[in-house]
Amino acid sequence: MEPALLLGALPAPVVLLDPENRFQYANHAAEQFFGLSRTQLVQLRLLDLVPPDNPIFMLLSQVRRGEVTVADHDLTLESPRLSKPGITVQGTPIAEKPGFVLLILQDFSAARALDRQLSFRGAARSVAGMAAVLAHEVKNPLSGIRGAAQLLENSVAEADRELAVLIRDEADRIRTLVDRMEVFGEKPLRREAVNIHRVLEHVRRLAQSGFAAGIRFNELYDPSLPPVSGHRDQLLQVILNLVKNAAEAITEAGVTPGEITLSTAFQHGFRLAVPGAEESLHLPLVVAVRDNGPGIADDIRPHLFDPFVTSRVAGSGLGLALVAKIIGDHGGLIEVESRPGRTEFRLHLPMLTEKGDTA
């Protein structure tokens, strides 16, 4: 079998660079990685996609100088045309062609996202347990406090009535918070065929008629996308939370013009092995929400989906924790990439098979 056929079948991106770092070959995975066809890539140099101070060029120099295989981990390939954090790069010299280097690029972001997703599920279960305790131990006495405050309103002097109203309002606020936490409870998920494009369109209309009235929406949909296997209302809540967060980030930063992009795609062969599961997850449906806001602060990003973590003064920190739980309940995966001017949340979801179960 020809080497080109073998390289073309590899799931990892593989490219061949000449001594001037011009692309001479790229397999199918490399086309997806760079977002360019092989015909386009062979007309470019690596320098056209990555700035000259990127560590990948030092790796290439080491390979050529020592004529040995060199690997580097956790590299970031960042430019206006490319954003690939956490990449492992391996360069190998070609003995028959001096100066040529075969590069293998491995993106472990999905594996890291899965690890984070499993952590998010654990955090969500902790919140679920806390919600159950709060519901039992807090809501009943809270109702008594509120009732007593209402009685005091009608019996105390005018000067003290304001205090009774304050007690009632604070009791209502606490009850609202407990009610919000109760959504983290463990309940069986009733699945059905969900047209995700209708959900996205519904969210867009809600947003443009309310909290995102001054923001432009772009829609990049794959019309051939099959139905999602899931719960429509919960998926609507997830996307509404993400769009609302995007709109608030744009508005608070004063970004003009503000843009939110909703997109869908079918990702062939996207499977993840989950510890403890007999079969790997098949998550071919990708739904993305992208905005041109200021990005997520570095200190918040590692804890983005943890309960009670928020960068907003008025935020409760439960919105993204709920998003992570719902996607986890669907057997899906959520990823986020963020830099100034671009934040994208990607949902990887299962599709409904002809038998009505999850693919």
C-alpha positions in Angstrom: 0.0 0.0 0.0 1.3 3.5 -0.8 2.5 5.6 2.1 0.2 8.5 1.0 -2.9 6.2 1.4 -1.7 5.1 4.9 -1.1 8.8 6.0 -4.4 9.8 4.5 -6.2 7.2 6.7 -4.7 8.4 9.9 -7.0 10.3 12.3 -4.2 12.6 13.4 -3.3 15.6 11.2 -0.1 15.0 9.2 1.7 17.5 7.0 5.0 17.4 5.1 7.0 20.6 5.0 9.9 21.4 2.7 13.1 23.3 3.8 11.3 26.6 3.5 8.4 25.3 5.5 6.0 25.2 2.5 3.3 22.6 2.7 4.0 19.7 0.4 1.4 17.2 1.7 -1.6 17.2 4.0 -3.9 14.4 4.9 -7.6 14.7 5.4 -7.3 15.2 9.1 -4.9 18.1 8.5 -7.4 19.7 6.1 -10.0 19.7 8.9 -7.4 20.9 11.5 -6.4 23.9 9.4 -9.8 24.5 7.9 -8.2 24.5 4.4 -8.2 22.0 1.5 -5.0 20.3 0.4 -4.9 22.4 -2.7 -5.0 25.6 -0.6 -2.4 24.3 1.9 0.2 23.5 -0.8 0.2 27.1 -1.9 1.1 28.3 1.6 4.0 28.3 4.1 3.5 27.5 7.7 4.5 31.1 8.3 1.3 32.2 6.6 -0.8 30.4 9.3 1.4 30.8 12.4 3.5 33.9 13.6 7.3 33.5 13.3 7.8 33.6 17.1 5.8 30.4 17.6 7.7 27.6 19.3 6.8 25.2 16.5 9.6 26.9 14.3 12.2 26.1 17.0 11.0 22.5 17.0 11.5 22.4 13.2 15.0 23.9 13.5 15.9 21.2 16.1 14.6 18.4 13.9 16.7 19.7 10.9 19.8 20.5 12.9 19.9 17.2 14.8 18.2 15.0 12.1 16.2 13.4 15.0 12.5 13.2 15.9 11.5 16.0 18.3 8.2 16.3 20.1 6.7 19.2 22.1 3.5 19.3 24.1 0.9 21.9 25.0 1.7 24.2 22.1 -0.7 26.9 21.1 -1.1 27.7 17.3 -2.6 31.1 17.4 -3.2 33.6 14.6 -6.1 35.5 13.0 -6.6 32.4 10.8 -6.0 29.7 13.4 -6.7 29.1 17.1 -5.5 25.7 18.4 -4.5 25.6 22.0 -3.0 22.5 23.8 -1.5 20.8 20.7 1.1 18.1 20.8 3.5 18.4 17.8 6.0 15.7 16.7 8.5 16.4 13.9 10.4 13.7 12.1 13.1 14.3 9.4 12.9 12.5 6.0 16.2 10.8 5.3 15.6 10.7 1.5 14.8 14.4 1.4 17.2 16.6 3.5 15.4 19.5 5.1 11.9 18.0 4.8 10.0 17.4 8.0 6.9 15.3 8.6 4.8 17.0 11.3 2.1 15.1 13.3 -0.3 17.3 15.2 -2.4 15.9 18.0 -5.3 17.9 19.5 -6.1 16.6 23.0 -8.7 19.4 23.7 -11.6 16.9 23.4 -10.0 14.6 26.0 -9.3 17.5 28.3 -12.9 18.7 27.8 -14.2 15.2 28.7 -12.1 15.2 31.9 -13.6 18.6 32.8 -17.1 17.4 31.9 -16.8 14.5 34.3 -15.7 17.0 37.0 -18.6 19.2 36.2 -21.0 16.3 36.6 -19.5 15.6 40.1 -19.9 19.3 41.0 -23.5 19.3 39.7 -24.3 16.2 41.9 -22.9 18.1 44.9 -25.2 20.9 44.1 -28.1 18.5 43.7 -27.5 17.1 47.2 -27.3 20.6 48.6 -30.5 21.5 46.8 -32.3 18.5 48.4 -31.1 19.5 51.9 -32.1 23.1 51.3 -35.5 22.2 50.0 -36.2 20.1 53.0 -34.6 22.1 55.8 -35.0 25.7 54.5 -38.2 26.0 52.5 -40.6 25.0 55.3 -39.4 27.3 58.0 -38.9 30.0 55.3 -42.7 29.8 54.6 -43.3 30.4 58.3 -41.0 33.4 58.4 -42.7 34.9 55.4 -46.2 34.3 56.8 -45.2 35.9 60.1 -43.8 38.9 58.2 -47.1 39.3 56.4 -49.1 39.3 59.6 -46.7 41.9 61.1 -47.3 44.2 58.2 -50.9 44.5 59.2 -50.4 44.8 62.9 -47.3 47.0 63.5 -47.0 50.8 63.4 -46.3 52.5 60.1 -42.7 53.1 61.1 -42.0 49.4 61.6 -43.9 48.2 58.5 -40.9 48.8 56.3 -39.0 46.2 58.3 -41.7 43.6 57.9 -41.7 44.2 54.2 -38.0 43.8 54.1 -38.2 40.4 55.9 -40.9 39.2 53.5 -38.8 40.3 50.4 -35.7 38.6 51.7 -37.6 35.4 52.4 -38.9 35.5 48.8 -35.3 36.1 47.5 -34.0 33.1 49.4 -36.9 30.9 48.2 -36.1 31.9 44.6 -32.5 30.9 45.0 -33.5 27.5 46.5 -36.0 27.0 43.6 -33.2 27.7 41.1 -31.0 25.1 42.8 -33.7 22.5 42.8 -33.3 22.2 39.0 -30.0 20.3 39.7 -32.0 17.4 41.2 -31.5 14.0 39.7 -34.5 13.2 37.5 -34.8 10.7 34.6 -34.4 12.4 31.2 -37.3 11.8 28.8 -35.8 11.8 25.3 -37.4 12.7 22.0 -36.4 13.8 18.6 -35.5 17.5 18.8 -35.1 19.7 15.8 -32.2 21.8 17.1 -32.6 24.5 14.4 -36.1 25.2 15.7 -34.8 25.6 19.2 -32.0 27.9 18.0 -34.5 30.0 16.0 -36.8 30.2 19.0 -33.9 31.4 21.2 -32.8 34.0 18.6 -36.3 35.5 18.4 -36.5 35.7 22.2 -33.1 37.3 22.4 -33.7 39.9 19.7 -37.0 40.9 21.2 -35.5 41.4 24.6 -32.0 41.3 26.1 -30.1 41.2 22.8 -32.1 43.7 20.9 -29.1 45.7 19.7 -26.9 42.7 18.7 -26.6 41.2 15.2 -27.2 37.5 14.9 -25.5 35.3 12.3 -26.9 31.8 11.5 -24.7 29.2 10.0 -26.7 26.0 9.9 -26.3 22.6 8.3 -29.8 21.9 7.0 -29.1 18.2 6.7 -28.5 17.8 10.4 -30.6 14.9 11.9 -32.6 15.3 15.1 -30.9 15.5 18.4 -31.8 12.9 21.0 -32.8 14.9 24.0 -35.3 17.0 26.0 -36.4 20.1 24.0 -37.1 22.4 26.9 -33.8 21.6 28.6 -31.8 22.1 25.4 -33.7 25.4 24.9 -32.6 26.4 28.4 -29.0 25.6 27.7 -28.8 27.6 24.5 -30.8 30.5 26.0 -28.3 30.7 28.9 -25.3 30.7 26.5 -26.9 33.4 24.3 -27.8 35.5 27.3 -24.3 35.3 28.7 -22.9 36.2 25.3 -25.2 39.2 25.0 -24.4 40.4 28.5 -20.6 40.1 27.9 -21.0 42.2 24.7 -23.2 44.8 26.4 -21.1 45.2 29.5 -17.9 45.6 27.5 -19.6 48.1 25.2 -18.5 46.2 22.1 -19.9 47.7 18.8 -21.1 46.2 16.6 -22.0 43.2 18.8 -22.3 39.9 17.0 -23.5 36.5 18.1 -23.1 33.5 15.7 -25.3 30.4 16.0 -24.0 27.4 14.0 -24.6 23.7 13.6 -22.5 21.0 12.0 -22.2 17.2 11.7 -18.8 15.9 12.8 -18.1 12.5 11.4 -16.5 9.9 13.6 -16.5 11.9 16.8 -16.4 9.3 19.5 -15.1 9.5 23.1 -14.2 6.7 25.5 -15.7 7.4 28.9 -14.2 5.7 32.0 -16.6 3.0 33.3 -18.7 2.9 30.1 -18.9 -0.2 28.0 -19.2 1.8 24.7 -17.7 5.0 23.5 -19.9 8.1 23.2 -21.0 8.9 19.6 -21.5 12.7 19.5 -21.7 13.8 15.9 -24.0 16.8 16.3 -22.2 20.1 17.1 -24.1 23.2 18.1 -22.0 26.4 18.7 -22.7 29.8 20.2 -20.0 32.4 19.4 -19.7 36.0 20.3 -17.2 38.9 19.7 -17.2 40.0 23.3 -14.1 40.6 25.5 -13.4 37.0 26.3 -13.4 35.0 29.5 -10.9 36.1 32.2 -8.0 33.6 32.7 -8.7 33.2 36.4 -12.3 32.3 35.8 -11.8 29.9 32.8 -10.7 26.8 34.7 -13.7 27.0 37.0 -16.2 28.3 34.5 -18.8 25.5 35.0 -18.3 25.2 38.8 -21.4 26.2 40.8 -21.4 29.8 42.3 -18.5 30.9 40.1 -19.2 34.2 38.2 -17.5 37.3 37.1 -20.7 39.4 37.3 -21.7 41.4 40.3 -25.4 40.4 39.9 -24.7 36.8 38.8 -25.4 33.7 41.0 -22.9 31.5 39.2 -25.6 28.8 38.6 -26.3 29.3 34.9 -23.2 27.6 33.4 -23.2 24.9 36.1 -26.8 24.1 35.0 -25.7 24.1 31.3 -22.9 21.6 32.2 -25.4 19.4 34.1 -28.0 19.3 31.3 -25.5 18.5 28.6 -24.0 15.8 30.9 -27.5 14.3 31.4 -27.8 14.1 27.6 -24.6 12.2 27.4 -23.0 15.1 25.6 -19.9 17.2 25.9 -19.4 21.0 26.2 -16.2 22.8 25.1 -15.2 26.4 25.3 -12.5 28.4 23.6 -12.0 32.1 24.5 -9.7 34.9 23.6 -10.3 38.7 23.4 -12.8 39.3 20.6 -14.0 35.7 20.3 -15.6 33.2 22.8 -17.2 30.0 21.5 -19.2 27.4 23.4 -19.5 24.1 21.5 -22.1 21.4 22.4 -21.4 17.9 21.2 -24.7 16.0 21.3 -26.0 12.5 20.3 -28.4 12.1 17.5 -31.6 10.0 17.3 -31.4 6.7 15.4 -34.2 5.2 13.3 -35.1 3.0 16.3 -35.5 6.1 18.5 -32.6 5.5 20.8 -29.3 7.4 21.0 -26.7 6.9 18.3 
